[in-house]
Amino acid sequence: MCESDAILAAQRRGEDVETSKKWAAGQNKQHSITKNTAKLDRETEELHHDRVTLEVGKVIQQGRQSKGLTQKDLATKINEKPQVIADYESGRAIPNNQVLGKIERAIGLKLRGKDIGKPIEKGPKAK
């Protein structure tokens, strides 16, 4: 009776059987891993995401406070988590145009482009 027969017999009896596949078993793969980690280390130093500028964070904070909203109120209003607002205000967030657009509409101030901090013009969009 080999190992697989014993496993099948145990499964038929309804016993719990735990099997695990060894990673790269029987293959000589350990050398490719070291190459990838060195490559990963170089990439993390060179490539990093742009963050929201502190100017944008201050505009969000001032706009929110001028409307008398807390971070939680603003987050609820735009259907996001309070932590998202906190990250944008502190400059830790990676800019997302969808979120920025929702915040712009909620506080009525521009957060993108060259007129950051200026009021949004209400009116129909030009086609």
FENTATA-V249544 format. One record per pair of residues at least 6 apart in sequence whose C-alpha atoms are under 8 Angstrom apart, sorted by the first residue. I is the first residue (numbers start at 1). GAP is how many residues later the second one is. Records with the same first field share a line. If there is no record, write none. Layout:
I->GAP / GAP
This chain:
7->10
10->6 / 7
11->6
49->45
50->44 / 45
51->40 / 41 / 42 / 43 / 44
52->36 / 39 / 40 / 41 / 42 / 43
53->38
54->35 / 36 / 37
56->32 / 33 / 35 / 55 / 60 / 61
57->31 / 32 / 33 / 34
58->31
59->50 / 52 / 57 / 58
60->28 / 29 / 43 / 47 / 51
61->28
63->44 / 45 / 46
64->6 / 7 / 10 / 43
67->40
71->11 / 14 / 15
72->9 / 10 / 13
74->8 / 11 / 29 / 32
75->6 / 7 / 9 / 10
76->6
77->29
78->24 / 25 / 28
84->9
87->6
88->7
100->11 / 12
104->6 / 7 / 16
105->15
108->11 / 12
109->7 / 8 / 9 / 10 / 11
110->6 / 7 / 8 / 9 / 10
111->6
